[in-house]
Amino acid sequence: MDKDQGAFNLFRNTKGWDEGAESYNTARREYDALPSADKEHWRGRYLAEVDKPLGPIPNRARLEANLREIVAFVHQRNVRWWVDPKTGLRLDRNVGEMLMLTVSEVAEGMEGHRKNLQDGHLPQHKSLTVELGDAVIRVFDIADGLDLDFATAFFDKIEYNGVRVDHTHAARRKDDGKKY
């Protein structure tokens, strides 16, 4: 979200407007009529708000349990790729190969986005959406197939990223800050 849209959203929420279209349009007209200095005030408040450390994840245990269940479900739907079709024995999968197959899904999503394509197998969906789904399926399958504690690591990483100084707008605005 850019800082102007973020500033408008903060302005609208602070003023108590609901999510309805009429309310949104009224808030937009009022915000657009503000003097430049007032808009800059809201932009500053927005930037300060998004740079606050995020703290612990509410309901983390429930979210972790849900994610564990989804990861296990995905792996069970794909377990046939972990079994040799001739012998029925578990395969020792090549981790590098599995990771690169995941990268290929992301690359297919980029190509679909670049060309604004609908998916070839699920034409009711954009290619980007389906290929991101494929990438997530592969990640979850790898995680459960290798018996990784993915859910805990996932939420640990989200919490860690929420307090990283180098992820704040202030740090990213610096000459040597992360640009993306």
Secondary structure by P-SEA (a helix, b strand, c coil): ccaaaaaaaaaaaaacccccaaaaaaaaaaaaaccaaaaaaaaaaaaaaaacccccccaaaaaaaaaaaaaaaaaaacccccccccccccccccaaaaaaaaaaaaaaaaaaaaacccccccccccaaaaaaaaaaaaaaaaaaaaccaaaaaaaaaaaaaaaccccccccccccccccc
